[in-house]
Amino acid sequence: MSGHETSKGGVIRFLIDNSLLLVIGAVAALIWANLADRSGSSSYHDFIHYDVRNLWGGGEHHSPTPVSIDANAALPQAVESGQAASADGATTESTEHGEGEHGDESHADSGHHWYSLSFLINDVLMALFFAIAAKEVWESLLPGGALSNPRKAATPLLATFGGIVGPALFYLAGAYATGTQAELGQGWAVPCATDIAFSYLVARLIFGPGHPAIAFLLLLAIADDAAGLMILAIFYPSAPIEPIWLLLTAAAMALAWLLRKLKIHSHWFYMLGPGVLSWFSFYLAHIHPALGLVPIIPLLPSAVSDLGIFAKEELKRDDTLNEFEHFWKTPVECILGLFGLANAGVVLSSVGTGTWLVLAGLLVGKPVGITAMTLLAEKGFRLQKPAGMDYRHVVTLGMVAGIGFTVALFVSVAAFKIPGATQDSVKMGALLSFGAAPLAILIAKLLSIRPDSDDDEEEETESSAAA
């Protein structure tokens, strides 16, 4: 996110600025879930499926058994009893992996899942995270942005393509080889993600702040975000898409355009009007509602140029789009902490085929795909790598990009909508993708890559430049 800074606000500020609340939430979830599993307690699952109406005395008094079609609210795991609750309240025998068979029920049949804590986090609050991701993608297309010059961006964009296709192919090949295509094949997009914040931090450590590999990685990660938004919308609808409801999306965009023409500055008018309308249109159309704010982001009044992701100068901009990010940057980091807490609670025994498929995609498919497509760009299409980069840097950068974590974890829940052993094994792969960081550091040492010692000003210049 633009404006990423190393402020002197103490430990809390350090945690927020470096997206470490997400890690803390994920670690807390792992510890909680495993302690609860060992003691036979359902406290973790009771927490994530909590009916928030109970806070004001309006919730149901019996244990909820919602079925989510939105990758979030949930069918409580019935591993002990070997049964899973269906959408109409009846029970069906669970599959071998503890999953029910009713993941495609309509919203109307999903009981009160609107009020479950996991729904509010994954579908409502995470919409702000994806809105900020869309903001970075949109600004990168403006003059001066990383994607504004197709000629300069061509090589990193081809590398991005390799970083998406490579992991998907490795994942699917592994699924076919292990005979789990029917069970796990739909998770092919899980290893396609690259976590911008964590990959950026690791890349700075390896290459130094001013190295051209940083700009290359940021451009790749931004393009990966854009592709990820499209993949989520197209390949992981919550139910068969109902296009008629997308007319509300068009109406929301038209309303945002009108507000812009009327020179309305405050981002609240855009969020509470067009934003809410767009979110509901996605929900009703069965497109993941966490993407609901994305269509209105390009319509918020913005600066006419881009200073670059993580550029400190953007903190001084007060256009509506930057006002939106400045206001929500810290709350979104807290939301990511809740997201980790609500989604990373898998028991260590969940490690399985899905785990290894995701890791194969991220730790092998990513660097292979990125390196192969960079080589094709240079040798086949006569394009150029950024000055100062050779294939030592490309291979290392490819491994850094294997840190999937945030979006990989999100896609895990979107791809496998019903909680159970299958979903948990894939989630574990997303969590263990942090292993790409020490592997990248090891590769850098073996290839004699040492960090540059450029000053902060050069860092900002390189980060804002297209690779």
C-alpha positions in Angstrom: 0.0 0.0 0.0 1.3 3.4 -0.8 2.6 5.4 2.1 4.1 2.4 3.8 6.4 4.0 6.3 8.8 3.1 9.1 7.4 5.6 11.6 8.6 6.0 15.2 5.3 5.2 16.8 6.5 2.4 18.9 5.8 -1.4 18.8 2.2 -1.1 17.8 3.0 1.2 14.9 5.8 -1.2 13.8 3.4 -4.1 13.8 0.8 -2.2 11.8 3.2 -0.8 9.2 4.8 -4.2 8.5 1.5 -6.1 8.3 2.5 -8.2 11.3 -1.0 -8.2 12.9 -1.9 -10.7 10.2 0.9 -13.0 11.3 0.0 -12.6 15.0 -3.7 -13.4 14.2 -2.7 -16.5 12.2 -0.3 -17.7 14.9 -2.9 -17.1 17.6 -5.5 -19.1 15.5 -3.1 -22.0 15.1 -2.3 -22.2 18.8 -6.0 -21.8 19.8 -7.2 -24.4 17.3 -4.6 -27.0 18.3 -5.1 -26.5 22.0 -8.8 -26.8 21.6 -8.4 -29.9 19.4 -6.2 -31.5 22.0 -8.6 -30.8 24.8 -11.7 -31.7 22.8 -13.1 -28.2 23.1 -15.1 -26.5 20.3 -14.1 -23.0 21.5 -12.3 -21.9 18.3 -15.2 -23.0 16.0 -17.7 -21.4 18.4 -15.8 -18.2 18.1 -15.6 -18.0 14.3 -19.3 -19.1 13.9 -20.4 -16.7 16.7 -23.8 -15.1 16.1 -23.0 -11.4 16.7 -26.7 -10.7 17.4 -26.0 -12.2 20.8 -24.1 -9.0 21.6 -27.4 -7.1 21.9 -29.6 -10.1 22.9 -31.0 -10.8 19.4 -29.2 -14.0 18.5 -30.6 -17.5 18.4 -30.1 -19.5 21.6 -29.3 -22.8 20.0 -26.0 -23.7 18.4 -25.9 -22.4 14.8 -25.5 -24.7 11.9 -25.2 -22.4 8.9 -24.0 -23.4 5.5 -22.0 -20.7 3.7 -21.8 -20.3 0.0 -19.5 -17.4 0.4 -16.4 -19.2 1.6 -16.8 -18.0 5.1 -19.8 -18.7 7.3 -19.8 -22.1 8.1 -20.8 -25.5 8.5 -19.5 -26.5 11.9 -17.1 -29.4 11.6 -18.6 -32.6 12.8 -15.4 -34.7 12.7 -16.3 -36.3 16.1 -19.8 -37.3 15.1 -19.1 -38.0 11.5 -22.0 -35.9 10.4 -22.4 -32.4 8.8 -25.5 -30.2 9.0 -27.2 -29.5 5.7 -28.8 -26.1 4.8 -32.3 -27.2 5.7 -31.4 -28.3 9.2 -31.3 -32.0 8.4 -28.1 -33.9 8.7 -26.2 -36.0 6.1 -23.4 -38.3 6.4 -20.2 -36.5 6.0 -17.7 -37.4 3.3 -14.4 -39.1 4.0 -13.0 -35.6 4.7 -15.6 -34.4 7.1 -17.4 -32.2 4.5 -21.1 -31.9 3.7 -22.6 -31.9 0.2 -24.6 -28.7 0.3 -22.0 -26.0 -0.5 -24.1 -24.6 -3.4 -27.3 -23.8 -1.5 -28.8 -20.4 -2.1 -28.3 -17.4 0.2 -31.9 -17.7 1.3 -31.2 -21.2 2.7 -28.1 -20.2 4.6 -30.0 -19.3 7.8 -28.5 -16.5 9.8 -25.0 -16.8 8.4 -25.2 -13.0 7.7 -24.6 -12.6 11.4 -21.7 -15.0 11.8 -18.4 -13.5 12.8 -16.6 -15.2 9.9 -19.1 -13.8 7.4 -18.6 -10.3 8.7 -14.8 -10.6 8.6 -14.4 -12.5 5.3 -17.2 -10.9 3.2 -17.8 -7.5 4.7 -14.6 -6.2 6.3 -12.2 -7.8 3.8 -14.0 -5.8 1.1 -11.9 -2.9 2.4 -8.7 -4.9 1.9 -9.5 -5.7 -1.7 -10.6 -2.1 -2.3 -7.1 -0.9 -1.2 -5.5 -3.6 -3.4 -7.7 -2.3 -6.3 -6.6 1.2 -5.5 -2.9 0.2 -6.0 -3.7 -1.5 -9.3 -5.7 1.5 -10.6 -3.0 4.0 -9.6 -0.3 1.8 -11.2 -2.1 2.5 -14.6 -1.8 6.3 -14.1 1.1 8.3 -15.7 4.2 7.4 -13.8 2.7 4.1 -12.5 4.4 0.8 -12.8 1.9 -0.4 -15.5 1.6 2.9 -17.4 4.4 2.2 -19.8 3.7 -1.1 -21.6 7.2 -1.3 -23.1 8.8 -1.1 -19.7 6.2 -3.2 -18.0 6.3 -6.0 -20.6 8.9 -8.2 -19.1 7.5 -8.1 -15.5 4.0 -8.7 -16.9 5.2 -11.8 -18.8 6.9 -12.8 -15.6 3.6 -12.3 -13.8 1.9 -14.6 -16.3 4.5 -17.2 -15.6 4.0 -16.7 -11.9 0.3 -17.5 -12.3 0.4 -20.3 -14.9 3.5 -22.1 -13.4 1.9 -22.6 -9.9 -1.4 -23.6 -11.4 0.2 -26.2 -13.6 2.3 -27.7 -10.8 -0.7 -27.9 -8.6 -2.9 -29.6 -11.2 -0.1 -31.9 -12.3 0.4 -32.9 -8.7 -3.4 -33.5 -8.2 -3.5 -35.7 -11.3 -0.4 -37.6 -10.2 -1.9 -38.3 -6.7 -5.3 -39.1 -8.0 -6.9 -36.2 -6.1 -8.0 -34.1 -9.0 -11.7 -34.5 -8.2 -11.2 -33.6 -4.6 -8.6 -30.9 -4.8 -8.5 -29.7 -8.4 -10.7 -26.7 -7.8 -7.9 -25.2 -5.6 -5.6 -24.6 -8.6 -5.7 -20.8 -8.0 -4.5 -21.0 -4.3 -0.8 -21.0 -5.2 -1.1 -18.3 -7.8 -1.1 -15.5 -5.2 1.8 -13.3 -4.1 1.6 -11.4 -0.8 2.8 -7.8 -1.6 3.6 -6.7 1.9 5.6 -9.8 3.1 7.4 -10.3 -0.3 8.4 -6.7 -0.3 9.9 -6.9 3.2 11.8 -10.1 2.3 13.0 -8.6 -1.0 14.3 -5.5 0.8 16.3 -7.7 3.2 17.8 -9.7 0.3 18.4 -7.1 -2.4 18.6 -3.9 -0.4 16.1 -1.0 -0.7 17.3 0.5 -4.0 17.9 -2.6 -6.1 15.9 -2.8 -9.4 14.6 -6.2 -8.4 12.4 -4.4 -5.8 10.6 -2.5 -8.5 10.3 -5.6 -10.6 8.8 -7.5 -7.7 6.3 -4.8 -6.9 5.1 -4.5 -10.5 4.8 -8.3 -10.6 2.8 -8.3 -7.3 0.5 -5.5 -8.4 -0.3 -7.3 -11.7 -0.7 -10.5 -9.7 -3.3 -8.7 -7.5 -5.2 -7.6 -10.6 -5.2 -11.2 -11.9 -6.2 -12.5 -8.5 -9.3 -10.2 -8.4 -10.4 -11.5 -11.8 -9.8 -15.1 -10.9 -11.8 -14.8 -7.7 -14.7 -13.1 -9.5 -14.8 -15.5 -12.5 -13.8 -18.9 -11.2 -15.0 -18.8 -7.6 -18.6 -17.5 -7.6 -20.5 -18.4 -4.4 -23.3 -20.0 -6.6 -24.3 -19.9 -10.3 -23.9 -16.2 -11.3 -27.1 -14.2 -11.7 -26.0 -11.4 -14.1 -29.2 -9.5 -13.7 -28.0 -8.2 -10.3 -24.9 -6.7 -12.0 -27.2 -3.9 -13.2 -27.0 -2.7 -9.6 -23.2 -2.6 -10.1 -23.7 -0.4 -13.1 -26.0 1.8 -11.1 -23.4 2.1 -8.3 -20.7 3.1 -10.8 -23.0 5.6 -12.4 -23.8 7.1 -9.0 -20.1 7.3 -8.2 -19.5 9.0 -11.5 -22.2 11.5 -10.7 -20.7 12.2 -7.3 -17.4 12.8 -9.0 -19.0 15.2 -11.5 -20.6 17.1 -8.6 -17.0 17.4 -7.1 -18.0 15.5 -3.9 -14.7 15.0 -2.1 -15.3 12.9 1.0 -14.8 9.2 0.4 -17.6 8.4 2.8 -20.2 9.5 0.2 -18.7 7.0 -2.2 -18.4 4.2 0.3 -21.9 4.5 1.9 -23.7 5.1 -1.3 -22.2 3.5 -4.4 -20.0 1.2 -2.3 -22.8 -0.4 -0.3 -24.9 -0.7 -3.5 -22.0 -2.4 -5.4 -21.4 -4.8 -2.5 -25.0 -5.9 -2.4 -25.0 -6.4 -6.2 -22.0 -8.7 -5.9 -23.6 -10.6 -3.1 -26.9 -11.0 -4.9 -25.2 -11.9 -8.2 -23.2 -14.6 -6.3 -19.8 -13.0 -7.1 -17.7 -13.0 -3.9 -18.9 -9.9 -2.0 -15.4 -9.2 -0.7 -14.8 -7.8 -4.2 -17.8 -5.6 -4.0 -16.0 -2.3 -3.6 -13.6 -2.8 -6.5 -15.9 -1.4 -9.3 -16.2 2.0 -7.7 -12.5 2.5 -6.9 -11.5 3.9 -10.4 -14.4 6.4 -10.1 -13.2 8.1 -6.9 -11.5 11.4 -7.6 -7.7 10.8 -7.7 -4.4 12.4 -8.5 -3.4 12.4 -12.2 -0.2 10.5 -11.6 1.2 7.8 -9.5 4.2 8.2 -7.2 4.7 4.5 -6.6 3.5 1.9 -4.1 5.0 2.5 -0.6 6.0 6.0 -1.7 6.1 8.3 1.4 5.1 11.3 -0.7 1.6 9.8 -1.2 0.9 10.4 2.4 0.8 14.2 1.6 -1.9 13.7 -1.1 -5.4 14.5 -0.1 -7.5 13.5 -3.2 -10.5 11.3 -2.4 -8.8 8.0 -3.4 -5.8 8.7 -1.2 -8.0 10.0 1.6 -9.8 6.6 1.5 -6.6 4.7 1.8 -5.1 7.0 4.5 -8.3 6.6 6.6 -8.6 2.8 6.2 -4.9 1.8 6.1 -4.6 1.1 9.9 -8.1 -0.4 10.3 -7.5 -2.7 7.4 -4.3 -4.0 9.0 -6.4 -4.7 12.1 -9.0 -6.4 9.9 -6.2 -8.6 8.4 -5.3 -9.6 12.0 -9.0 -10.7 12.5 -8.9 -12.4 9.1 -5.8 -14.5 10.2 -7.5 -15.3 13.5 -10.7 -16.4 11.8 -9.2 -18.5 9.0 -5.8 -19.8 10.1 -7.1 -22.1 12.9 -6.2 -25.5 11.5 -4.8 -28.4 13.5 -1.3 -29.5 12.6 -2.5 -32.9 11.7 -4.3 -31.3 8.8 -1.1 -31.5 6.7 -2.0 -33.6 3.7 -2.0 -33.8 -0.1 -3.5 -30.4 -0.4 -0.7 -28.9 1.6 2.0 -30.3 -0.6 0.2 -29.3 -3.8 -0.1 -25.7 -2.7 3.6 -25.7 -1.6 4.7 -27.3 -4.9 2.9 -24.5 -6.7 4.3 -21.7 -4.6 7.8 -22.9 -3.9 8.5 -24.6 -7.2 5.9 -23.4 -9.7 6.4 -19.7 -8.9 10.2 -19.4 -9.4 10.1 -21.8 -12.4 7.2 -19.9 -14.1 8.7 -16.4 -13.4 12.2 -17.4 -14.5 10.9 -19.2 -17.6 8.7 -16.4 -18.8 11.5 -13.8 -18.1 13.8 -15.9 -20.2 11.2 -16.1 -23.0 10.7 -12.3 -22.8 14.4 -11.7 -23.3 15.4 -14.4 -25.7 12.1 -14.9 -27.6 10.5 -11.4 -27.7 13.8 -9.4 -27.5 12.6 -7.5 -24.4 14.9 -6.4 -21.7 15.3 -7.0 -18.0 15.8 -3.9 -15.8 19.4 -2.7 -15.8 21.3 -4.2 -12.8 19.3 -7.5 -12.8 20.6 -10.9 -14.0 19.1 -14.3 -13.7 20.5 -14.8 -10.2 18.1 -12.0 -9.1 15.2 -13.4 -11.2 15.5 -16.8 -9.6 15.7 -15.4 -6.1 12.9 -13.0 -6.8 10.8 -15.9 -8.0 11.2 -17.6 -4.7 10.3 -14.4 -2.8 7.1 -14.2 -4.8 6.2 -17.7 -3.5 5.0 -16.1 -0.3 1.3 -16.4 -0.9 -0.2 -16.2 2.6 -2.9 -13.5 2.7 -4.6 -14.0 -0.7 -3.7 -17.7 -0.9 -5.4 -18.2 2.5 -8.5 -16.2 1.2 -8.6 -18.3 -2.0 -8.3 -21.5 0.0 -11.6 -20.6 1.7 -13.2 -19.4 -1.5 -12.3 -22.6 -3.4 -13.2 -25.1 -0.6 -16.3 -23.5 0.9 -17.2 -26.2 3.4 -14.9 -26.5 6.4 -13.2 -29.9 6.8 -10.0 -31.8 6.3 -9.6 -30.8 2.6 -10.0 -27.1 3.2 -7.7 -27.3 6.2 -4.9 -29.1 4.3 -5.0 -26.4 1.6 -5.0 -23.7 4.2 -1.9 -25.2 5.8 -0.1 -24.9 2.4 -1.0 -21.2 2.3 0.3 -20.7 5.8 3.5 -22.7 5.2 4.3 -20.6 2.2 6.2 -18.4 4.6 8.9 -21.0 4.0 9.6 -19.2 0.8 11.3 -16.5 2.8 14.2 -18.5 4.3 14.5 -20.4 1.1 14.9 -17.2 -0.8 17.5 -16.0 1.7 19.4 -19.3 1.3 19.3 -19.1 -2.5 20.5 -15.5 -2.4 23.5 -16.6 -0.3 24.3 -19.5 -2.6 24.2 -17.1 -5.6 26.3 -14.5 -3.8 23.6 -11.8 -3.8 24.3 -9.1 -1.3 21.9 -6.3 -0.4 22.7 -2.8 -1.8 23.2 0.0 0.7 21.2 2.7 -1.1 19.6 5.5 1.0 15.9 6.0 1.5 15.6 8.5 -1.3 16.8 6.0 -3.8 14.5 3.5 -2.4 11.5 5.6 -3.1 12.7 6.4 -6.6 13.2 2.8 -7.5 9.9 1.7 -5.9 8.0 4.1 -8.0 9.7 3.3 -11.3 8.4 0.7 -13.7 10.7 -2.3 -13.9 
